Amino acid sequence: MTKEESHTVINKLSGISAELAEIRSDMEGLSKNAAICNEENFNKRAEASDFLEFHIIDRLDSLRPKTAEVTALKDRAEKLKTQLDEIDSKLFKKIRAGIRAGQYSGAYFKNLVSKYFDLNAADKRDEPDYDNLDIFINRLLTAEPPPRETRKLEPEMVFYQKTPARVIFELAEKVNFGIDDVFFDIGSGLGQAVMLVNLATGIKAVGVEFEPAFCDYAKRAATELDLNRVTFINTDARDADYSKGTVFFMYTPFKGEILKDVLELLRKEALNRKISIITYGPCTAAVVLQRWLKPDRTVIGNIYEAAVFTAAP
């Protein structure tokens, strides 16, 4: 080994030693943080779990050589992550049982979620805003992994993206839902918005979804939670029956002529009764141009804030 090669090896080992010292210190801090094991501290636990996975376990996987200390630290990190996952699993099992028993609906459900997150902590956004609340809701509604799409989208159809959970809670506050209202999510995807609106308000909620695998997934999740006022329909939005709906939500499921066709269907529904339309994302810019719709306030600028429109005979 040349002198230059020797220096390279020494520098590399010195770097590994410093990185191990940092990881060791991080592990000590997490291990001593009793708060993350408190059931109600889901937010901090989620942050700790992410830190373990991406800043400790992944870093240890990349280290060479695989010394006994590297292996021991990785085992320790994986055990702690498993412990945190088990706390969450027990938590969601308990909450799901409560939902099935009818303990959490309307204000009771919102109060439950408020134990873990501040639902009023939304800032102004210029893009979809996801945080640990979305992880909480995803794991609460179902433990089943999402399916792959089986049906090819038409050119004007937009790929599926979940509505941020905070937006759903916000729209539940913005719209003065009555017990006789029927909520439609047009392009309901995996069903999260439909189930959350039902849980947060108690009203009947319907999802219209083009992709069969997504629709079946949502149906299974709702059945597992005994949400008997939730329905999912696998059909093209242009062919759906909207005659029972009073509040319609769209997170930009399509654009162009398809959006025009669906808006025309809703305009015809508004000839018979008062309806509300809630939009989120780029489709708001097209919906605001509809003269038959009245915005509940001036809708300008931010497309990533739920916009509410009304129409009546």
NUSE-44580 format. One record per residue (C-alpha): residue number from 1; z negated, y, x. Coordinates in Angstrom, 2 decimals, padded with zeros to 5 digits, always signed. Layout:
<nodes>
<node n="NUM" c3="Z" c2="Y" c1="X"/>
...
</nodes>
This chain:
<nodes>
<node n="1" c3="+000.00" c2="+000.00" c1="+000.00"/>
<node n="2" c3="+000.98" c2="+003.39" c1="+001.35"/>
<node n="3" c3="-001.42" c2="+006.29" c1="+001.54"/>
<node n="4" c3="+000.45" c2="+008.02" c1="-001.28"/>
<node n="5" c3="+000.27" c2="+004.91" c1="-003.47"/>
<node n="6" c3="-003.43" c2="+004.59" c1="-002.71"/>
<node n="7" c3="-004.06" c2="+008.16" c1="-003.88"/>
<node n="8" c3="-002.09" c2="+007.46" c1="-007.07"/>
<node n="9" c3="-004.23" c2="+004.41" c1="-007.87"/>
<node n="10" c3="-007.45" c2="+006.30" c1="-007.14"/>
<node n="11" c3="-006.38" c2="+009.21" c1="-009.36"/>
<node n="12" c3="-005.42" c2="+006.82" c1="-012.15"/>
<node n="13" c3="-008.74" c2="+004.98" c1="-011.98"/>
<node n="14" c3="-010.57" c2="+008.30" c1="-011.88"/>
<node n="15" c3="-008.71" c2="+009.40" c1="-015.01"/>
<node n="16" c3="-009.55" c2="+006.14" c1="-016.80"/>
<node n="17" c3="-013.19" c2="+006.50" c1="-015.79"/>
<node n="18" c3="-013.32" c2="+010.04" c1="-017.21"/>
<node n="19" c3="-011.62" c2="+008.91" c1="-020.44"/>
<node n="20" c3="-014.05" c2="+006.01" c1="-020.82"/>
<node n="21" c3="-016.97" c2="+008.37" c1="-020.33"/>
<node n="22" c3="-015.60" c2="+010.61" c1="-023.09"/>
<node n="23" c3="-015.04" c2="+007.66" c1="-025.43"/>
<node n="24" c3="-018.50" c2="+006.31" c1="-024.65"/>
<node n="25" c3="-020.01" c2="+009.69" c1="-025.52"/>
<node n="26" c3="-018.02" c2="+009.88" c1="-028.78"/>
<node n="27" c3="-019.19" c2="+006.39" c1="-029.75"/>
<node n="28" c3="-022.81" c2="+007.32" c1="-029.10"/>
<node n="29" c3="-022.46" c2="+010.37" c1="-031.32"/>
<node n="30" c3="-020.92" c2="+008.40" c1="-034.18"/>
<node n="31" c3="-023.43" c2="+005.55" c1="-033.89"/>
<node n="32" c3="-026.34" c2="+007.98" c1="-034.15"/>
<node n="33" c3="-024.84" c2="+009.89" c1="-037.09"/>
<node n="34" c3="-026.77" c2="+008.33" c1="-039.98"/>
<node n="35" c3="-025.17" c2="+010.74" c1="-042.47"/>
<node n="36" c3="-021.84" c2="+008.89" c1="-042.41"/>
<node n="37" c3="-023.58" c2="+005.81" c1="-043.80"/>
<node n="38" c3="-024.94" c2="+007.77" c1="-046.76"/>
<node n="39" c3="-022.89" c2="+006.63" c1="-049.77"/>
<node n="40" c3="-022.30" c2="+010.17" c1="-051.07"/>
<node n="41" c3="-020.93" c2="+011.42" c1="-047.73"/>
<node n="42" c3="-017.44" c2="+009.99" c1="-048.32"/>
<node n="43" c3="-015.72" c2="+013.01" c1="-046.79"/>
<node n="44" c3="-017.60" c2="+012.78" c1="-043.49"/>
<node n="45" c3="-017.23" c2="+009.01" c1="-043.49"/>
<node n="46" c3="-013.45" c2="+009.30" c1="-043.93"/>
<node n="47" c3="-013.28" c2="+011.75" c1="-041.03"/>
<node n="48" c3="-015.38" c2="+009.41" c1="-038.88"/>
<node n="49" c3="-013.20" c2="+006.43" c1="-039.80"/>
<node n="50" c3="-010.03" c2="+008.34" c1="-038.86"/>
<node n="51" c3="-011.62" c2="+009.45" c1="-035.59"/>
<node n="52" c3="-012.56" c2="+005.85" c1="-034.78"/>
<node n="53" c3="-009.06" c2="+004.59" c1="-035.47"/>
<node n="54" c3="-006.92" c2="+007.27" c1="-033.87"/>
<node n="55" c3="-009.12" c2="+008.79" c1="-031.17"/>
<node n="56" c3="-011.11" c2="+005.80" c1="-030.01"/>
<node n="57" c3="-009.51" c2="+002.46" c1="-030.90"/>
<node n="58" c3="-005.93" c2="+003.62" c1="-030.25"/>
<node n="59" c3="-006.95" c2="+005.21" c1="-026.94"/>
<node n="60" c3="-008.76" c2="+002.06" c1="-025.86"/>
<node n="61" c3="-005.67" c2="+000.00" c1="-026.73"/>
<node n="62" c3="-003.59" c2="+002.16" c1="-024.40"/>
<node n="63" c3="-005.92" c2="+001.86" c1="-021.41"/>
<node n="64" c3="-005.01" c2="-000.37" c1="-018.47"/>
<node n="65" c3="-006.52" c2="-002.50" c1="-017.03"/>
<node n="66" c3="-008.40" c2="-004.14" c1="-019.91"/>
<node n="67" c3="-011.83" c2="-004.17" c1="-018.33"/>
<node n="68" c3="-014.91" c2="-005.73" c1="-019.89"/>
<node n="69" c3="-016.15" c2="-002.25" c1="-020.80"/>
<node n="70" c3="-012.89" c2="-001.37" c1="-022.57"/>
<node n="71" c3="-013.10" c2="-004.58" c1="-024.60"/>
<node n="72" c3="-016.78" c2="-004.04" c1="-025.43"/>
<node n="73" c3="-016.19" c2="-000.45" c1="-026.54"/>
<node n="74" c3="-013.28" c2="-001.50" c1="-028.74"/>
<node n="75" c3="-015.37" c2="-004.25" c1="-030.37"/>
<node n="76" c3="-018.14" c2="-001.76" c1="-031.01"/>
<node n="77" c3="-015.74" c2="+000.77" c1="-032.54"/>
<node n="78" c3="-014.12" c2="-001.84" c1="-034.77"/>
<node n="79" c3="-017.51" c2="-003.06" c1="-036.00"/>
<node n="80" c3="-018.55" c2="+000.48" c1="-036.91"/>
<node n="81" c3="-015.27" c2="+001.10" c1="-038.72"/>
<node n="82" c3="-015.71" c2="-002.15" c1="-040.65"/>
<node n="83" c3="-019.24" c2="-001.08" c1="-041.58"/>
<node n="84" c3="-017.94" c2="+002.25" c1="-042.92"/>
<node n="85" c3="-015.14" c2="+000.50" c1="-044.85"/>
<node n="86" c3="-017.68" c2="-001.84" c1="-046.46"/>
<node n="87" c3="-019.77" c2="+001.14" c1="-047.65"/>
<node n="88" c3="-016.65" c2="+002.57" c1="-049.30"/>
<node n="89" c3="-015.68" c2="-000.77" c1="-050.84"/>
<node n="90" c3="-019.10" c2="-001.11" c1="-052.48"/>
<node n="91" c3="-018.93" c2="+002.51" c1="-053.66"/>
<node n="92" c3="-015.53" c2="+002.11" c1="-055.33"/>
<node n="93" c3="-016.47" c2="-001.24" c1="-056.83"/>
<node n="94" c3="-019.48" c2="+000.43" c1="-058.48"/>
<node n="95" c3="-017.48" c2="+003.41" c1="-059.77"/>
<node n="96" c3="-014.67" c2="+001.22" c1="-061.13"/>
<node n="97" c3="-017.25" c2="-000.84" c1="-063.00"/>
<node n="98" c3="-018.61" c2="+002.39" c1="-064.48"/>
<node n="99" c3="-015.12" c2="+003.46" c1="-065.57"/>
<node n="100" c3="-014.53" c2="+000.10" c1="-067.26"/>
<node n="101" c3="-017.88" c2="+000.46" c1="-069.03"/>
<node n="102" c3="-016.87" c2="+003.89" c1="-070.35"/>
<node n="103" c3="-019.51" c2="+005.78" c1="-068.34"/>
<node n="104" c3="-017.07" c2="+008.15" c1="-066.64"/>
<node n="105" c3="-014.71" c2="+010.14" c1="-068.83"/>
<node n="106" c3="-014.05" c2="+013.84" c1="-069.29"/>
<node n="107" c3="-016.83" c2="+016.00" c1="-067.86"/>
<node n="108" c3="-018.71" c2="+012.90" c1="-066.66"/>
<node n="109" c3="-015.76" c2="+011.90" c1="-064.47"/>
<node n="110" c3="-015.36" c2="+015.40" c1="-063.02"/>
<node n="111" c3="-019.10" c2="+015.57" c1="-062.32"/>
<node n="112" c3="-018.86" c2="+012.22" c1="-060.57"/>
<node n="113" c3="-016.05" c2="+013.35" c1="-058.28"/>
<node n="114" c3="-017.87" c2="+016.65" c1="-057.66"/>
<node n="115" c3="-020.69" c2="+014.67" c1="-056.03"/>
<node n="116" c3="-018.27" c2="+013.87" c1="-053.21"/>
<node n="117" c3="-015.92" c2="+016.88" c1="-053.16"/>
<node n="118" c3="-015.88" c2="+020.55" c1="-054.08"/>
<node n="119" c3="-013.10" c2="+020.62" c1="-056.69"/>
<node n="120" c3="-012.98" c2="+024.43" c1="-056.53"/>
<node n="121" c3="-012.28" c2="+024.58" c1="-052.82"/>
<node n="122" c3="-008.50" c2="+025.00" c1="-053.05"/>
<node n="123" c3="-006.81" c2="+027.64" c1="-050.91"/>
<node n="124" c3="-003.41" c2="+029.23" c1="-051.40"/>
<node n="125" c3="-000.75" c2="+026.74" c1="-050.35"/>
<node n="126" c3="+002.84" c2="+026.88" c1="-049.17"/>
<node n="127" c3="+003.25" c2="+023.10" c1="-049.08"/>
<node n="128" c3="+001.75" c2="+020.02" c1="-050.79"/>
<node n="129" c3="-001.94" c2="+020.01" c1="-049.91"/>
<node n="130" c3="-003.43" c2="+016.56" c1="-049.27"/>
<node n="131" c3="-006.95" c2="+015.93" c1="-048.03"/>
<node n="132" c3="-009.71" c2="+013.33" c1="-048.19"/>
<node n="133" c3="-009.93" c2="+013.77" c1="-051.96"/>
<node n="134" c3="-006.54" c2="+012.05" c1="-052.16"/>
<node n="135" c3="-007.85" c2="+009.14" c1="-050.09"/>
<node n="136" c3="-010.87" c2="+008.91" c1="-052.39"/>
<node n="137" c3="-008.72" c2="+008.89" c1="-055.56"/>
<node n="138" c3="-006.19" c2="+006.44" c1="-054.09"/>
<node n="139" c3="-008.92" c2="+003.93" c1="-053.29"/>
<node n="140" c3="-010.74" c2="+004.54" c1="-056.55"/>
<node n="141" c3="-007.78" c2="+003.90" c1="-058.85"/>
<node n="142" c3="-006.63" c2="+000.69" c1="-057.18"/>
<node n="143" c3="-007.09" c2="-001.37" c1="-054.04"/>
<node n="144" c3="-003.55" c2="-002.73" c1="-054.30"/>
<node n="145" c3="-001.06" c2="-001.47" c1="-051.67"/>
<node n="146" c3="+001.92" c2="+000.45" c1="-053.10"/>
<node n="147" c3="+005.15" c2="-001.49" c1="-053.68"/>
<node n="148" c3="+008.59" c2="-000.84" c1="-052.26"/>
<node n="149" c3="+011.27" c2="+000.74" c1="-054.40"/>
<node n="150" c3="+013.74" c2="-001.71" c1="-055.93"/>
<node n="151" c3="+016.15" c2="+000.66" c1="-057.67"/>
<node n="152" c3="+018.54" c2="+003.08" c1="-055.99"/>
<node n="153" c3="+018.01" c2="+006.72" c1="-056.91"/>
<node n="154" c3="+020.84" c2="+008.81" c1="-058.28"/>
<node n="155" c3="+021.89" c2="+011.75" c1="-056.05"/>
<node n="156" c3="+019.94" c2="+014.34" c1="-058.09"/>
<node n="157" c3="+016.76" c2="+012.25" c1="-058.23"/>
<node n="158" c3="+014.05" c2="+013.20" c1="-055.73"/>
<node n="159" c3="+012.17" c2="+010.62" c1="-053.65"/>
<node n="160" c3="+008.66" c2="+009.90" c1="-054.85"/>
<node n="161" c3="+005.76" c2="+011.93" c1="-053.50"/>
<node n="162" c3="+002.27" c2="+011.80" c1="-054.97"/>
<node n="163" c3="+000.93" c2="+014.90" c1="-056.65"/>
<node n="164" c3="-002.09" c2="+016.11" c1="-054.64"/>
<node n="165" c3="-005.26" c2="+015.16" c1="-056.50"/>
<node n="166" c3="-006.56" c2="+018.74" c1="-056.34"/>
<node n="167" c3="-003.49" c2="+019.93" c1="-058.24"/>
<node n="168" c3="-004.17" c2="+017.41" c1="-061.01"/>
<node n="169" c3="-007.78" c2="+018.57" c1="-061.36"/>
<node n="170" c3="-006.57" c2="+022.18" c1="-061.35"/>
<node n="171" c3="-004.05" c2="+021.62" c1="-064.12"/>
<node n="172" c3="-006.71" c2="+019.82" c1="-066.15"/>
<node n="173" c3="-008.68" c2="+023.08" c1="-065.93"/>
<node n="174" c3="-005.71" c2="+025.40" c1="-066.52"/>
<node n="175" c3="-004.58" c2="+023.71" c1="-069.72"/>
<node n="176" c3="-006.95" c2="+023.89" c1="-072.64"/>
<node n="177" c3="-006.47" c2="+020.26" c1="-073.66"/>
<node n="178" c3="-007.43" c2="+019.29" c1="-077.19"/>
<node n="179" c3="-008.45" c2="+015.80" c1="-078.22"/>
<node n="180" c3="-005.12" c2="+015.35" c1="-080.06"/>
<node n="181" c3="-002.96" c2="+016.38" c1="-077.10"/>
<node n="182" c3="-000.69" c2="+013.80" c1="-075.50"/>
<node n="183" c3="+000.10" c2="+014.30" c1="-071.80"/>
<node n="184" c3="+003.43" c2="+013.13" c1="-070.36"/>
<node n="185" c3="+004.07" c2="+012.85" c1="-066.63"/>
<node n="186" c3="+007.87" c2="+012.80" c1="-066.25"/>
<node n="187" c3="+008.49" c2="+010.88" c1="-063.05"/>
<node n="188" c3="+005.02" c2="+009.36" c1="-062.92"/>
<node n="189" c3="+005.49" c2="+007.26" c1="-059.78"/>
<node n="190" c3="+002.41" c2="+005.14" c1="-059.08"/>
<node n="191" c3="+000.60" c2="+006.63" c1="-062.07"/>
<node n="192" c3="-002.10" c2="+008.68" c1="-060.39"/>
<node n="193" c3="-001.57" c2="+011.91" c1="-062.36"/>
<node n="194" c3="-001.51" c2="+010.04" c1="-065.67"/>
<node n="195" c3="-004.73" c2="+008.15" c1="-064.98"/>
<node n="196" c3="-006.52" c2="+011.19" c1="-063.55"/>
<node n="197" c3="-005.63" c2="+013.41" c1="-066.51"/>
<node n="198" c3="-006.88" c2="+010.71" c1="-068.87"/>
<node n="199" c3="-010.12" c2="+010.30" c1="-066.93"/>
<node n="200" c3="-010.69" c2="+014.05" c1="-066.54"/>
<node n="201" c3="-009.95" c2="+014.96" c1="-070.17"/>
<node n="202" c3="-010.12" c2="+011.80" c1="-072.28"/>
<node n="203" c3="-006.74" c2="+012.52" c1="-073.89"/>
<node n="204" c3="-003.89" c2="+010.06" c1="-074.30"/>
<node n="205" c3="-001.60" c2="+010.09" c1="-071.25"/>
<node n="206" c3="+001.88" c2="+008.64" c1="-070.80"/>
<node n="207" c3="+003.91" c2="+008.10" c1="-067.65"/>
<node n="208" c3="+007.71" c2="+007.94" c1="-067.63"/>
<node n="209" c3="+009.02" c2="+006.28" c1="-064.47"/>
<node n="210" c3="+012.53" c2="+005.27" c1="-063.33"/>
<node n="211" c3="+011.39" c2="+002.72" c1="-060.69"/>
<node n="212" c3="+010.27" c2="-000.63" c1="-062.23"/>
<node n="213" c3="+008.02" c2="-001.60" c1="-059.31"/>
<node n="214" c3="+006.15" c2="+001.71" c1="-059.50"/>
<node n="215" c3="+005.74" c2="+001.40" c1="-063.26"/>
<node n="216" c3="+004.40" c2="-002.16" c1="-063.02"/>
<node n="217" c3="+001.99" c2="-001.10" c1="-060.27"/>
<node n="218" c3="+000.66" c2="+001.74" c1="-062.44"/>
<node n="219" c3="+000.27" c2="-000.55" c1="-065.44"/>
<node n="220" c3="-001.80" c2="-003.01" c1="-063.41"/>
<node n="221" c3="-004.06" c2="-000.24" c1="-062.11"/>
<node n="222" c3="-004.66" c2="+001.15" c1="-065.61"/>
<node n="223" c3="-005.32" c2="-002.32" c1="-067.02"/>
<node n="224" c3="-007.80" c2="-003.08" c1="-064.24"/>
<node n="225" c3="-009.75" c2="+000.06" c1="-065.19"/>
<node n="226" c3="-009.49" c2="-000.59" c1="-068.95"/>
<node n="227" c3="-007.82" c2="+002.77" c1="-069.53"/>
<node n="228" c3="-006.64" c2="+002.01" c1="-073.06"/>
<node n="229" c3="-005.33" c2="+005.53" c1="-073.70"/>
<node n="230" c3="-002.91" c2="+005.30" c1="-070.78"/>
<node n="231" c3="+000.67" c2="+004.06" c1="-071.15"/>
<node n="232" c3="+003.52" c2="+003.69" c1="-068.67"/>
<node n="233" c3="+007.16" c2="+003.46" c1="-069.72"/>
<node n="234" c3="+009.90" c2="+002.26" c1="-067.37"/>
<node n="235" c3="+012.96" c2="+004.27" c1="-068.36"/>
<node n="236" c3="+015.29" c2="+007.04" c1="-067.28"/>
<node n="237" c3="+013.71" c2="+010.41" c1="-068.15"/>
<node n="238" c3="+016.90" c2="+011.31" c1="-070.04"/>
<node n="239" c3="+016.35" c2="+008.34" c1="-072.37"/>
<node n="240" c3="+012.61" c2="+008.71" c1="-073.01"/>
<node n="241" c3="+011.08" c2="+009.45" c1="-076.39"/>
<node n="242" c3="+009.05" c2="+012.65" c1="-076.10"/>
<node n="243" c3="+008.32" c2="+013.06" c1="-079.81"/>
<node n="244" c3="+004.57" c2="+012.42" c1="-079.41"/>
<node n="245" c3="+004.05" c2="+014.63" c1="-076.37"/>
<node n="246" c3="+002.41" c2="+018.04" c1="-076.35"/>
<node n="247" c3="+001.91" c2="+018.65" c1="-072.61"/>
<node n="248" c3="+004.60" c2="+017.68" c1="-070.08"/>
<node n="249" c3="+004.18" c2="+017.62" c1="-066.31"/>
<node n="250" c3="+006.86" c2="+017.47" c1="-063.61"/>
<node n="251" c3="+006.37" c2="+017.38" c1="-059.85"/>
<node n="252" c3="+010.08" c2="+017.93" c1="-059.14"/>
<node n="253" c3="+011.24" c2="+014.39" c1="-060.00"/>
<node n="254" c3="+014.88" c2="+015.49" c1="-060.08"/>
<node n="255" c3="+017.08" c2="+018.58" c1="-059.90"/>
<node n="256" c3="+020.46" c2="+019.87" c1="-061.02"/>
<node n="257" c3="+022.03" c2="+018.44" c1="-064.15"/>
<node n="258" c3="+019.31" c2="+015.83" c1="-064.67"/>
<node n="259" c3="+016.65" c2="+018.54" c1="-064.76"/>
<node n="260" c3="+018.79" c2="+020.58" c1="-067.17"/>
<node n="261" c3="+019.24" c2="+017.55" c1="-069.44"/>
<node n="262" c3="+015.50" c2="+016.80" c1="-069.54"/>
<node n="263" c3="+014.62" c2="+020.45" c1="-070.15"/>
<node n="264" c3="+017.07" c2="+020.47" c1="-073.04"/>
<node n="265" c3="+015.30" c2="+017.44" c1="-074.53"/>
<node n="266" c3="+011.99" c2="+019.28" c1="-074.25"/>
<node n="267" c3="+013.49" c2="+022.45" c1="-075.77"/>
<node n="268" c3="+014.45" c2="+020.43" c1="-078.83"/>
<node n="269" c3="+010.90" c2="+019.07" c1="-079.06"/>
<node n="270" c3="+009.63" c2="+022.67" c1="-079.03"/>
<node n="271" c3="+011.62" c2="+023.37" c1="-082.20"/>
<node n="272" c3="+009.14" c2="+021.16" c1="-084.06"/>
<node n="273" c3="+005.78" c2="+021.99" c1="-082.48"/>
<node n="274" c3="+004.10" c2="+023.93" c1="-079.72"/>
<node n="275" c3="+004.40" c2="+022.29" c1="-076.31"/>
<node n="276" c3="+003.30" c2="+023.11" c1="-072.77"/>
<node n="277" c3="+005.21" c2="+022.31" c1="-069.59"/>
<node n="278" c3="+003.46" c2="+022.21" c1="-066.23"/>
<node n="279" c3="+005.54" c2="+022.24" c1="-063.06"/>
<node n="280" c3="+004.73" c2="+021.78" c1="-059.40"/>
<node n="281" c3="+007.05" c2="+022.07" c1="-056.42"/>
<node n="282" c3="+010.65" c2="+023.32" c1="-056.20"/>
<node n="283" c3="+011.51" c2="+022.60" c1="-059.85"/>
<node n="284" c3="+009.33" c2="+025.57" c1="-060.87"/>
<node n="285" c3="+012.08" c2="+027.94" c1="-059.67"/>
<node n="286" c3="+014.52" c2="+026.39" c1="-062.16"/>
<node n="287" c3="+012.06" c2="+026.11" c1="-065.03"/>
<node n="288" c3="+011.01" c2="+029.76" c1="-064.80"/>
<node n="289" c3="+014.60" c2="+030.73" c1="-065.67"/>
<node n="290" c3="+014.39" c2="+029.04" c1="-069.08"/>
<node n="291" c3="+014.25" c2="+031.83" c1="-071.65"/>
<node n="292" c3="+012.76" c2="+029.59" c1="-074.31"/>
<node n="293" c3="+009.67" c2="+029.07" c1="-072.16"/>
<node n="294" c3="+006.85" c2="+031.57" c1="-071.76"/>
<node n="295" c3="+004.78" c2="+031.41" c1="-068.55"/>
<node n="296" c3="+001.03" c2="+031.65" c1="-069.08"/>
<node n="297" c3="+001.07" c2="+034.33" c1="-066.39"/>
<node n="298" c3="+003.65" c2="+035.78" c1="-064.01"/>
<node n="299" c3="+004.97" c2="+032.87" c1="-061.97"/>
<node n="300" c3="+006.12" c2="+034.17" c1="-058.61"/>
<node n="301" c3="+006.30" c2="+033.05" c1="-055.03"/>
<node n="302" c3="+004.24" c2="+029.93" c1="-054.51"/>
<node n="303" c3="+005.94" c2="+026.81" c1="-055.86"/>
<node n="304" c3="+003.01" c2="+024.70" c1="-054.64"/>
<node n="305" c3="+000.69" c2="+025.97" c1="-057.30"/>
<node n="306" c3="+000.80" c2="+024.42" c1="-060.77"/>
<node n="307" c3="+002.71" c2="+026.69" c1="-063.16"/>
<node n="308" c3="+002.12" c2="+026.46" c1="-066.91"/>
<node n="309" c3="+004.72" c2="+027.35" c1="-069.53"/>
<node n="310" c3="+004.53" c2="+027.20" c1="-073.33"/>
<node n="311" c3="+007.05" c2="+027.10" c1="-076.15"/>
<node n="312" c3="+006.65" c2="+027.06" c1="-079.90"/>
<node n="313" c3="+008.91" c2="+027.02" c1="-083.01"/>
</nodes>
